Amino acid sequence: MGNLDDDVDEKELITFFKNYINSIRSARVIFDSATGKSRGYGFINLTDYFEYFQLLKSNKNFILHDKVLIIK
């Protein structure tokens, strides 16, 4: 997913999506190794394949830190 705020970390991403997805197992935010700042995107890992497709097909706008997340 993209358009993550610079302040979002893995723990916050998991906590946020637990409100919508029961099968979230882990999350990873990608950081720039040189600067230590977020690159603005990350990944979530789900244990339920069906929930994954529901998330992709949903037209819901997930807003975190006043930014609409881009789900791909």
Distance bins in CASP14 RR format, pairs under 12 A and 6 or more apart:
PFRMAT RR
TARGET T0000
AUTHOR 0000-0000-0000
RMODE 2
METHOD distances of the structure
MODEL  1
1 8 0 0 0 0 0 1 0 0 0 0 0
1 13 0 0 0 0 1 0 0 0 0 0 0
1 16 0 0 0 0 0 1 0 0 0 0 0
1 17 0 0 0 0 1 0 0 0 0 0 0
1 27 0 0 0 0 1 0 0 0 0 0 0
1 28 0 0 0 0 0 1 0 0 0 0 0
1 29 0 0 0 0 1 0 0 0 0 0 0
1 30 0 0 0 0 0 1 0 0 0 0 0
1 39 0 0 0 0 0 1 0 0 0 0 0
1 40 0 0 0 0 1 0 0 0 0 0 0
1 41 1 0 0 1 0 0 0 0 0 0 0
1 42 1 0 1 0 0 0 0 0 0 0 0
1 43 1 0 0 1 0 0 0 0 0 0 0
1 44 1 0 0 1 0 0 0 0 0 0 0
1 45 0 0 0 0 0 1 0 0 0 0 0
1 55 0 0 0 0 1 0 0 0 0 0 0
1 56 0 0 0 0 0 1 0 0 0 0 0
1 62 0 0 0 0 1 0 0 0 0 0 0
1 64 0 0 0 0 1 0 0 0 0 0 0
1 67 0 0 0 0 0 1 0 0 0 0 0
1 68 0 0 0 0 0 1 0 0 0 0 0
1 69 1 0 1 0 0 0 0 0 0 0 0
1 70 1 0 1 0 0 0 0 0 0 0 0
1 71 1 0 1 0 0 0 0 0 0 0 0
1 72 1 0 0 1 0 0 0 0 0 0 0
2 8 0 0 0 0 0 1 0 0 0 0 0
2 13 0 0 0 0 0 1 0 0 0 0 0
2 29 0 0 0 0 1 0 0 0 0 0 0
2 30 0 0 0 0 1 0 0 0 0 0 0
2 38 0 0 0 0 0 1 0 0 0 0 0
2 39 0 0 0 0 1 0 0 0 0 0 0
2 40 1 0 1 0 0 0 0 0 0 0 0
2 41 1 0 1 0 0 0 0 0 0 0 0
2 42 1 0 0 1 0 0 0 0 0 0 0
2 43 0 0 0 0 1 0 0 0 0 0 0
2 44 0 0 0 0 0 1 0 0 0 0 0
2 62 0 0 0 0 0 1 0 0 0 0 0
2 64 0 0 0 0 0 1 0 0 0 0 0
2 67 0 0 0 0 1 0 0 0 0 0 0
2 68 0 0 0 0 1 0 0 0 0 0 0
2 69 1 0 0 1 0 0 0 0 0 0 0
2 70 1 0 1 0 0 0 0 0 0 0 0
2 71 1 0 0 1 0 0 0 0 0 0 0
2 72 1 0 0 1 0 0 0 0 0 0 0
3 38 0 0 0 0 0 1 0 0 0 0 0
3 39 0 0 0 0 0 1 0 0 0 0 0
3 40 1 0 0 1 0 0 0 0 0 0 0
3 41 1 0 0 1 0 0 0 0 0 0 0
3 42 0 0 0 0 0 1 0 0 0 0 0
3 61 0 0 0 0 0 1 0 0 0 0 0
3 62 0 0 0 0 1 0 0 0 0 0 0
3 63 0 0 0 0 1 0 0 0 0 0 0
3 64 0 0 0 0 1 0 0 0 0 0 0
3 65 0 0 0 0 1 0 0 0 0 0 0
3 66 0 0 0 0 0 1 0 0 0 0 0
3 67 1 0 1 0 0 0 0 0 0 0 0
3 68 1 0 0 1 0 0 0 0 0 0 0
3 69 1 0 1 0 0 0 0 0 0 0 0
3 70 1 0 1 0 0 0 0 0 0 0 0
3 71 0 0 0 0 1 0 0 0 0 0 0
3 72 0 0 0 0 0 1 0 0 0 0 0
4 10 0 0 0 0 0 1 0 0 0 0 0
4 12 0 0 0 0 1 0 0 0 0 0 0
4 13 1 0 0 1 0 0 0 0 0 0 0
4 16 0 0 0 0 0 1 0 0 0 0 0
4 27 0 0 0 0 0 1 0 0 0 0 0
4 28 0 0 0 0 0 1 0 0 0 0 0
4 29 1 0 0 1 0 0 0 0 0 0 0
4 30 0 0 0 0 1 0 0 0 0 0 0
4 31 0 0 0 0 0 1 0 0 0 0 0
4 37 0 0 0 0 0 1 0 0 0 0 0
4 38 1 0 0 1 0 0 0 0 0 0 0
4 39 0 0 0 0 1 0 0 0 0 0 0
4 40 1 0 1 0 0 0 0 0 0 0 0
4 41 1 0 0 1 0 0 0 0 0 0 0
4 42 1 0 0 1 0 0 0 0 0 0 0
4 43 0 0 0 0 0 1 0 0 0 0 0
4 44 0 0 0 0 0 1 0 0 0 0 0
4 62 0 0 0 0 0 1 0 0 0 0 0
4 63 0 0 0 0 0 1 0 0 0 0 0
4 64 1 0 0 1 0 0 0 0 0 0 0
4 65 0 0 0 0 1 0 0 0 0 0 0
4 66 0 0 0 0 0 1 0 0 0 0 0
4 67 1 0 0 1 0 0 0 0 0 0 0
4 68 0 0 0 0 0 1 0 0 0 0 0
4 69 1 0 0 1 0 0 0 0 0 0 0
4 70 0 0 0 0 1 0 0 0 0 0 0
4 71 0 0 0 0 0 1 0 0 0 0 0
5 12 0 0 0 0 1 0 0 0 0 0 0
5 13 0 0 0 0 0 1 0 0 0 0 0
5 16 0 0 0 0 0 1 0 0 0 0 0
5 29 0 0 0 0 0 1 0 0 0 0 0
5 37 0 0 0 0 0 1 0 0 0 0 0
5 38 1 0 0 1 0 0 0 0 0 0 0
5 39 0 0 0 0 0 1 0 0 0 0 0
5 40 1 0 0 1 0 0 0 0 0 0 0
5 41 0 0 0 0 0 1 0 0 0 0 0
5 42 0 0 0 0 0 1 0 0 0 0 0
5 63 0 0 0 0 0 1 0 0 0 0 0
5 64 1 0 0 1 0 0 0 0 0 0 0
5 65 1 1 0 0 0 0 0 0 0 0 0
5 66 1 0 0 1 0 0 0 0 0 0 0
5 67 1 0 1 0 0 0 0 0 0 0 0
5 68 0 0 0 0 0 1 0 0 0 0 0
5 69 0 0 0 0 1 0 0 0 0 0 0
6 12 0 0 0 0 0 1 0 0 0 0 0
6 29 0 0 0 0 1 0 0 0 0 0 0
6 30 0 0 0 0 0 1 0 0 0 0 0
6 31 0 0 0 0 1 0 0 0 0 0 0
6 32 0 0 0 0 0 1 0 0 0 0 0
6 35 0 0 0 0 0 1 0 0 0 0 0
6 36 0 0 0 0 1 0 0 0 0 0 0
6 37 1 0 1 0 0 0 0 0 0 0 0
6 38 1 0 1 0 0 0 0 0 0 0 0
6 39 0 0 0 0 1 0 0 0 0 0 0
6 40 1 0 0 1 0 0 0 0 0 0 0
6 41 0 0 0 0 0 1 0 0 0 0 0
6 64 0 0 0 0 0 1 0 0 0 0 0
6 65 0 0 0 0 1 0 0 0 0 0 0
6 67 0 0 0 0 0 1 0 0 0 0 0
7 13 0 0 0 0 0 1 0 0 0 0 0
7 29 0 0 0 0 0 1 0 0 0 0 0
7 37 0 0 0 0 0 1 0 0 0 0 0
7 38 1 0 0 1 0 0 0 0 0 0 0
7 40 0 0 0 0 0 1 0 0 0 0 0
7 64 0 0 0 0 1 0 0 0 0 0 0
7 65 1 0 0 1 0 0 0 0 0 0 0
7 66 0 0 0 0 0 1 0 0 0 0 0
7 67 0 0 0 0 0 1 0 0 0 0 0
8 14 0 0 0 0 0 1 0 0 0 0 0
8 15 0 0 0 0 0 1 0 0 0 0 0
8 16 0 0 0 0 1 0 0 0 0 0 0
8 17 0 0 0 0 0 1 0 0 0 0 0
8 27 0 0 0 0 1 0 0 0 0 0 0
8 28 0 0 0 0 0 1 0 0 0 0 0
8 29 1 0 0 1 0 0 0 0 0 0 0
8 30 0 0 0 0 0 1 0 0 0 0 0
8 31 0 0 0 0 0 1 0 0 0 0 0
8 37 0 0 0 0 0 1 0 0 0 0 0
8 38 1 0 0 1 0 0 0 0 0 0 0
8 39 0 0 0 0 0 1 0 0 0 0 0
8 40 0 0 0 0 1 0 0 0 0 0 0
8 41 0 0 0 0 0 1 0 0 0 0 0
8 42 0 0 0 0 1 0 0 0 0 0 0
8 44 0 0 0 0 0 1 0 0 0 0 0
8 62 0 0 0 0 0 1 0 0 0 0 0
8 63 0 0 0 0 0 1 0 0 0 0 0
8 64 1 0 0 1 0 0 0 0 0 0 0
8 65 1 0 0 1 0 0 0 0 0 0 0
8 66 0 0 0 0 0 1 0 0 0 0 0
8 67 0 0 0 0 1 0 0 0 0 0 0
8 69 0 0 0 0 1 0 0 0 0 0 0
9 15 0 0 0 0 1 0 0 0 0 0 0
9 16 0 0 0 0 0 1 0 0 0 0 0
9 27 0 0 0 0 1 0 0 0 0 0 0
9 28 0 0 0 0 1 0 0 0 0 0 0
9 29 1 0 1 0 0 0 0 0 0 0 0
9 30 0 0 0 0 0 1 0 0 0 0 0
9 31 0 0 0 0 1 0 0 0 0 0 0
9 36 0 0 0 0 0 1 0 0 0 0 0
9 37 0 0 0 0 0 1 0 0 0 0 0
9 38 0 0 0 0 1 0 0 0 0 0 0
9 40 0 0 0 0 0 1 0 0 0 0 0
9 42 0 0 0 0 0 1 0 0 0 0 0
9 64 0 0 0 0 0 1 0 0 0 0 0
9 65 0 0 0 0 0 1 0 0 0 0 0
10 16 0 0 0 0 0 1 0 0 0 0 0
10 17 0 0 0 0 0 1 0 0 0 0 0
10 24 0 0 0 0 0 1 0 0 0 0 0
10 25 0 0 0 0 0 1 0 0 0 0 0
10 26 1 0 0 1 0 0 0 0 0 0 0
10 27 1 0 1 0 0 0 0 0 0 0 0
10 28 1 0 1 0 0 0 0 0 0 0 0
10 29 1 0 1 0 0 0 0 0 0 0 0
10 30 0 0 0 0 0 1 0 0 0 0 0
10 31 0 0 0 0 0 1 0 0 0 0 0
10 38 0 0 0 0 0 1 0 0 0 0 0
10 42 0 0 0 0 1 0 0 0 0 0 0
10 43 0 0 0 0 1 0 0 0 0 0 0
10 44 0 0 0 0 1 0 0 0 0 0 0
10 45 0 0 0 0 0 1 0 0 0 0 0
11 17 0 0 0 0 0 1 0 0 0 0 0
11 18 0 0 0 0 0 1 0 0 0 0 0
11 24 0 0 0 0 0 1 0 0 0 0 0
11 26 0 0 0 0 0 1 0 0 0 0 0
11 27 1 0 0 1 0 0 0 0 0 0 0
11 28 0 0 0 0 0 1 0 0 0 0 0
11 29 0 0 0 0 1 0 0 0 0 0 0
12 18 0 0 0 0 0 1 0 0 0 0 0
12 19 0 0 0 0 0 1 0 0 0 0 0
12 27 0 0 0 0 1 0 0 0 0 0 0
12 29 0 0 0 0 1 0 0 0 0 0 0
12 38 0 0 0 0 0 1 0 0 0 0 0
12 42 0 0 0 0 0 1 0 0 0 0 0
12 44 0 0 0 0 0 1 0 0 0 0 0
12 64 1 0 0 1 0 0 0 0 0 0 0
12 65 0 0 0 0 1 0 0 0 0 0 0
13 19 0 0 0 0 0 1 0 0 0 0 0
13 20 0 0 0 0 0 1 0 0 0 0 0
13 21 0 0 0 0 0 1 0 0 0 0 0
13 24 0 0 0 0 1 0 0 0 0 0 0
13 26 0 0 0 0 1 0 0 0 0 0 0
13 27 1 0 1 0 0 0 0 0 0 0 0
13 28 0 0 0 0 1 0 0 0 0 0 0
13 29 1 0 0 1 0 0 0 0 0 0 0
13 30 0 0 0 0 0 1 0 0 0 0 0
13 38 0 0 0 0 0 1 0 0 0 0 0
13 40 0 0 0 0 0 1 0 0 0 0 0
13 41 0 0 0 0 0 1 0 0 0 0 0
13 42 1 0 0 1 0 0 0 0 0 0 0
13 43 0 0 0 0 1 0 0 0 0 0 0
13 44 1 0 0 1 0 0 0 0 0 0 0
13 45 0 0 0 0 0 1 0 0 0 0 0
13 62 0 0 0 0 0 1 0 0 0 0 0
13 64 1 0 0 1 0 0 0 0 0 0 0
13 65 0 0 0 0 0 1 0 0 0 0 0
13 69 0 0 0 0 1 0 0 0 0 0 0
14 20 0 0 0 0 0 1 0 0 0 0 0
14 21 0 0 0 0 1 0 0 0 0 0 0
14 23 0 0 0 0 0 1 0 0 0 0 0
14 24 1 0 1 0 0 0 0 0 0 0 0
14 25 0 0 0 0 1 0 0 0 0 0 0
14 26 1 0 0 1 0 0 0 0 0 0 0
14 27 1 0 1 0 0 0 0 0 0 0 0
14 28 0 0 0 0 0 1 0 0 0 0 0
14 29 0 0 0 0 0 1 0 0 0 0 0
14 42 0 0 0 0 0 1 0 0 0 0 0
14 43 0 0 0 0 0 1 0 0 0 0 0
14 44 1 0 0 1 0 0 0 0 0 0 0
14 45 0 0 0 0 1 0 0 0 0 0 0
14 46 0 0 0 0 0 1 0 0 0 0 0
14 64 0 0 0 0 0 1 0 0 0 0 0
15 21 0 0 0 0 0 1 0 0 0 0 0
15 24 0 0 0 0 1 0 0 0 0 0 0
15 27 0 0 0 0 1 0 0 0 0 0 0
15 44 0 0 0 0 0 1 0 0 0 0 0
15 64 0 0 0 0 0 1 0 0 0 0 0
16 24 0 0 0 0 1 0 0 0 0 0 0
16 27 0 0 0 0 1 0 0 0 0 0 0
16 29 0 0 0 0 0 1 0 0 0 0 0
16 44 0 0 0 0 1 0 0 0 0 0 0
16 62 1 0 0 1 0 0 0 0 0 0 0
16 63 0 0 0 0 1 0 0 0 0 0 0
16 64 1 0 1 0 0 0 0 0 0 0 0
16 65 0 0 0 0 1 0 0 0 0 0 0
16 67 0 0 0 0 0 1 0 0 0 0 0
16 69 0 0 0 0 1 0 0 0 0 0 0
17 23 0 0 0 0 1 0 0 0 0 0 0
17 24 1 0 1 0 0 0 0 0 0 0 0
17 25 0 0 0 0 0 1 0 0 0 0 0
17 26 0 0 0 0 0 1 0 0 0 0 0
17 27 1 0 0 1 0 0 0 0 0 0 0
17 42 0 0 0 0 0 1 0 0 0 0 0
17 43 0 0 0 0 0 1 0 0 0 0 0
17 44 1 0 1 0 0 0 0 0 0 0 0
17 45 0 0 0 0 0 1 0 0 0 0 0
17 46 0 0 0 0 1 0 0 0 0 0 0
17 51 0 0 0 0 0 1 0 0 0 0 0
17 52 0 0 0 0 0 1 0 0 0 0 0
17 55 0 0 0 0 1 0 0 0 0 0 0
17 60 0 0 0 0 0 1 0 0 0 0 0
17 62 1 0 0 1 0 0 0 0 0 0 0
17 64 0 0 0 0 1 0 0 0 0 0 0
17 69 0 0 0 0 1 0 0 0 0 0 0
17 71 0 0 0 0 0 1 0 0 0 0 0
18 24 1 0 1 0 0 0 0 0 0 0 0
18 25 0 0 0 0 0 1 0 0 0 0 0
18 26 0 0 0 0 0 1 0 0 0 0 0
18 27 0 0 0 0 0 1 0 0 0 0 0
18 44 0 0 0 0 0 1 0 0 0 0 0
18 46 0 0 0 0 0 1 0 0 0 0 0
18 51 0 0 0 0 0 1 0 0 0 0 0
19 60 0 0 0 0 0 1 0 0 0 0 0
19 62 0 0 0 0 1 0 0 0 0 0 0
19 63 0 0 0 0 0 1 0 0 0 0 0
19 64 0 0 0 0 0 1 0 0 0 0 0
20 44 0 0 0 0 0 1 0 0 0 0 0
20 46 0 0 0 0 0 1 0 0 0 0 0
20 51 0 0 0 0 1 0 0 0 0 0 0
20 54 0 0 0 0 1 0 0 0 0 0 0
20 55 1 0 0 1 0 0 0 0 0 0 0
20 58 0 0 0 0 1 0 0 0 0 0 0
20 60 1 0 0 1 0 0 0 0 0 0 0
20 61 0 0 0 0 0 1 0 0 0 0 0
20 62 1 0 0 1 0 0 0 0 0 0 0
20 63 0 0 0 0 0 1 0 0 0 0 0
20 64 0 0 0 0 0 1 0 0 0 0 0
20 69 0 0 0 0 0 1 0 0 0 0 0
20 71 0 0 0 0 0 1 0 0 0 0 0
21 27 0 0 0 0 0 1 0 0 0 0 0
21 44 1 0 0 1 0 0 0 0 0 0 0
21 45 0 0 0 0 0 1 0 0 0 0 0
21 46 1 0 0 1 0 0 0 0 0 0 0
21 47 0 0 0 0 1 0 0 0 0 0 0
21 48 0 0 0 0 1 0 0 0 0 0 0
21 50 0 0 0 0 0 1 0 0 0 0 0
21 51 1 0 1 0 0 0 0 0 0 0 0
21 52 0 0 0 0 1 0 0 0 0 0 0
21 53 0 0 0 0 0 1 0 0 0 0 0
21 54 0 0 0 0 1 0 0 0 0 0 0
21 55 1 0 0 1 0 0 0 0 0 0 0
21 56 0 0 0 0 0 1 0 0 0 0 0
21 58 0 0 0 0 0 1 0 0 0 0 0
21 60 0 0 0 0 0 1 0 0 0 0 0
21 62 0 0 0 0 0 1 0 0 0 0 0
21 71 0 0 0 0 0 1 0 0 0 0 0
22 46 0 0 0 0 1 0 0 0 0 0 0
22 47 0 0 0 0 1 0 0 0 0 0 0
22 48 1 0 0 1 0 0 0 0 0 0 0
22 50 0 0 0 0 0 1 0 0 0 0 0
22 51 1 0 0 1 0 0 0 0 0 0 0
22 52 0 0 0 0 0 1 0 0 0 0 0
22 54 0 0 0 0 0 1 0 0 0 0 0
22 55 0 0 0 0 0 1 0 0 0 0 0
23 44 0 0 0 0 1 0 0 0 0 0 0
23 45 0 0 0 0 1 0 0 0 0 0 0
23 46 1 0 1 0 0 0 0 0 0 0 0
23 47 1 0 1 0 0 0 0 0 0 0 0
23 48 1 1 0 0 0 0 0 0 0 0 0
23 49 0 0 0 0 1 0 0 0 0 0 0
23 50 0 0 0 0 1 0 0 0 0 0 0
23 51 1 0 1 0 0 0 0 0 0 0 0
23 52 0 0 0 0 1 0 0 0 0 0 0
23 53 0 0 0 0 0 1 0 0 0 0 0
23 54 0 0 0 0 0 1 0 0 0 0 0
23 55 0 0 0 0 1 0 0 0 0 0 0
24 43 0 0 0 0 0 1 0 0 0 0 0
24 44 1 0 1 0 0 0 0 0 0 0 0
24 45 1 0 0 1 0 0 0 0 0 0 0
24 46 1 0 1 0 0 0 0 0 0 0 0
24 47 1 0 0 1 0 0 0 0 0 0 0
24 48 0 0 0 0 1 0 0 0 0 0 0
24 51 0 0 0 0 1 0 0 0 0 0 0
24 52 0 0 0 0 0 1 0 0 0 0 0
24 55 0 0 0 0 1 0 0 0 0 0 0
25 43 0 0 0 0 0 1 0 0 0 0 0
25 44 0 0 0 0 1 0 0 0 0 0 0
25 45 1 0 1 0 0 0 0 0 0 0 0
25 46 1 0 0 1 0 0 0 0 0 0 0
25 47 1 0 1 0 0 0 0 0 0 0 0
25 48 0 0 0 0 1 0 0 0 0 0 0
25 51 0 0 0 0 0 1 0 0 0 0 0
25 52 0 0 0 0 0 1 0 0 0 0 0
26 42 0 0 0 0 0 1 0 0 0 0 0
26 43 0 0 0 0 1 0 0 0 0 0 0
26 44 1 0 0 1 0 0 0 0 0 0 0
26 45 1 0 1 0 0 0 0 0 0 0 0
26 46 0 0 0 0 1 0 0 0 0 0 0
26 47 0 0 0 0 1 0 0 0 0 0 0
27 41 0 0 0 0 0 1 0 0 0 0 0
27 42 1 0 0 1 0 0 0 0 0 0 0
27 43 1 0 0 1 0 0 0 0 0 0 0
27 44 1 0 1 0 0 0 0 0 0 0 0
27 45 1 0 0 1 0 0 0 0 0 0 0
27 46 0 0 0 0 0 1 0 0 0 0 0
27 64 0 0 0 0 0 1 0 0 0 0 0
27 69 0 0 0 0 0 1 0 0 0 0 0
28 38 0 0 0 0 0 1 0 0 0 0 0
28 39 0 0 0 0 0 1 0 0 0 0 0
28 40 0 0 0 0 0 1 0 0 0 0 0
28 41 0 0 0 0 1 0 0 0 0 0 0
28 42 1 0 1 0 0 0 0 0 0 0 0
28 43 1 0 1 0 0 0 0 0 0 0 0
28 44 1 0 0 1 0 0 0 0 0 0 0
28 45 1 0 0 1 0 0 0 0 0 0 0
29 36 0 0 0 0 0 1 0 0 0 0 0
29 37 0 0 0 0 0 1 0 0 0 0 0
29 38 1 0 1 0 0 0 0 0 0 0 0
29 39 0 0 0 0 1 0 0 0 0 0 0
29 40 1 0 0 1 0 0 0 0 0 0 0
29 41 1 0 0 1 0 0 0 0 0 0 0
29 42 1 0 1 0 0 0 0 0 0 0 0
29 43 0 0 0 0 1 0 0 0 0 0 0
29 44 0 0 0 0 0 1 0 0 0 0 0
29 64 0 0 0 0 0 1 0 0 0 0 0
29 69 0 0 0 0 0 1 0 0 0 0 0
30 36 0 0 0 0 0 1 0 0 0 0 0
30 37 0 0 0 0 0 1 0 0 0 0 0
30 38 1 0 0 1 0 0 0 0 0 0 0
30 39 1 0 1 0 0 0 0 0 0 0 0
30 40 1 0 0 1 0 0 0 0 0 0 0
30 41 1 0 1 0 0 0 0 0 0 0 0
30 42 1 0 1 0 0 0 0 0 0 0 0
30 43 1 0 0 1 0 0 0 0 0 0 0
31 37 1 0 0 1 0 0 0 0 0 0 0
31 38 1 0 1 0 0 0 0 0 0 0 0
31 39 1 0 0 1 0 0 0 0 0 0 0
31 40 0 0 0 0 1 0 0 0 0 0 0
31 41 0 0 0 0 0 1 0 0 0 0 0
31 42 0 0 0 0 1 0 0 0 0 0 0
32 38 1 0 0 1 0 0 0 0 0 0 0
32 39 1 0 1 0 0 0 0 0 0 0 0
32 40 0 0 0 0 1 0 0 0 0 0 0
32 41 0 0 0 0 0 1 0 0 0 0 0
33 39 0 0 0 0 1 0 0 0 0 0 0
38 65 0 0 0 0 0 1 0 0 0 0 0
38 67 0 0 0 0 0 1 0 0 0 0 0
40 64 0 0 0 0 0 1 0 0 0 0 0
40 65 0 0 0 0 0 1 0 0 0 0 0
40 67 0 0 0 0 1 0 0 0 0 0 0
40 69 0 0 0 0 0 1 0 0 0 0 0
40 70 0 0 0 0 1 0 0 0 0 0 0
41 67 0 0 0 0 0 1 0 0 0 0 0
41 69 0 0 0 0 1 0 0 0 0 0 0
41 70 0 0 0 0 1 0 0 0 0 0 0
41 71 0 0 0 0 0 1 0 0 0 0 0
41 72 0 0 0 0 1 0 0 0 0 0 0
42 64 0 0 0 0 0 1 0 0 0 0 0
42 69 0 0 0 0 1 0 0 0 0 0 0
42 70 0 0 0 0 0 1 0 0 0 0 0
42 71 0 0 0 0 0 1 0 0 0 0 0
42 72 0 0 0 0 0 1 0 0 0 0 0
43 52 0 0 0 0 0 1 0 0 0 0 0
43 71 0 0 0 0 0 1 0 0 0 0 0
43 72 0 0 0 0 0 1 0 0 0 0 0
44 51 0 0 0 0 0 1 0 0 0 0 0
44 52 0 0 0 0 1 0 0 0 0 0 0
44 55 0 0 0 0 1 0 0 0 0 0 0
44 56 0 0 0 0 0 1 0 0 0 0 0
44 62 0 0 0 0 0 1 0 0 0 0 0
44 64 0 0 0 0 0 1 0 0 0 0 0
44 69 0 0 0 0 0 1 0 0 0 0 0
44 71 0 0 0 0 1 0 0 0 0 0 0
44 72 0 0 0 0 0 1 0 0 0 0 0
45 51 0 0 0 0 0 1 0 0 0 0 0
45 52 0 0 0 0 1 0 0 0 0 0 0
46 52 1 0 1 0 0 0 0 0 0 0 0
46 53 0 0 0 0 1 0 0 0 0 0 0
46 54 0 0 0 0 1 0 0 0 0 0 0
46 55 1 0 0 1 0 0 0 0 0 0 0
46 56 0 0 0 0 0 1 0 0 0 0 0
46 71 0 0 0 0 0 1 0 0 0 0 0
48 54 0 0 0 0 1 0 0 0 0 0 0
48 55 0 0 0 0 1 0 0 0 0 0 0
49 55 0 0 0 0 0 1 0 0 0 0 0
49 56 0 0 0 0 0 1 0 0 0 0 0
50 56 0 0 0 0 0 1 0 0 0 0 0
50 57 0 0 0 0 0 1 0 0 0 0 0
51 57 0 0 0 0 0 1 0 0 0 0 0
51 58 0 0 0 0 0 1 0 0 0 0 0
52 58 0 0 0 0 0 1 0 0 0 0 0
52 71 0 0 0 0 0 1 0 0 0 0 0
52 72 0 0 0 0 0 1 0 0 0 0 0
53 71 0 0 0 0 0 1 0 0 0 0 0
54 60 0 0 0 0 1 0 0 0 0 0 0
54 71 0 0 0 0 0 1 0 0 0 0 0
55 62 0 0 0 0 1 0 0 0 0 0 0
55 69 0 0 0 0 0 1 0 0 0 0 0
55 71 1 0 0 1 0 0 0 0 0 0 0
55 72 0 0 0 0 0 1 0 0 0 0 0
56 70 0 0 0 0 0 1 0 0 0 0 0
56 71 1 0 0 1 0 0 0 0 0 0 0
56 72 1 0 0 1 0 0 0 0 0 0 0
57 71 0 0 0 0 1 0 0 0 0 0 0
58 69 0 0 0 0 0 1 0 0 0 0 0
58 71 1 0 0 1 0 0 0 0 0 0 0
59 68 0 0 0 0 0 1 0 0 0 0 0
59 71 0 0 0 0 0 1 0 0 0 0 0
60 68 0 0 0 0 0 1 0 0 0 0 0
60 69 0 0 0 0 1 0 0 0 0 0 0
60 71 0 0 0 0 1 0 0 0 0 0 0
61 67 0 0 0 0 0 1 0 0 0 0 0
61 68 1 0 1 0 0 0 0 0 0 0 0
61 69 1 0 0 1 0 0 0 0 0 0 0
61 70 0 0 0 0 0 1 0 0 0 0 0
61 71 0 0 0 0 1 0 0 0 0 0 0
62 68 1 0 0 1 0 0 0 0 0 0 0
62 69 1 0 1 0 0 0 0 0 0 0 0
62 70 0 0 0 0 1 0 0 0 0 0 0
62 71 1 0 0 1 0 0 0 0 0 0 0
63 69 1 0 0 1 0 0 0 0 0 0 0
63 70 0 0 0 0 0 1 0 0 0 0 0
64 70 0 0 0 0 0 1 0 0 0 0 0
64 71 0 0 0 0 0 1 0 0 0 0 0
END
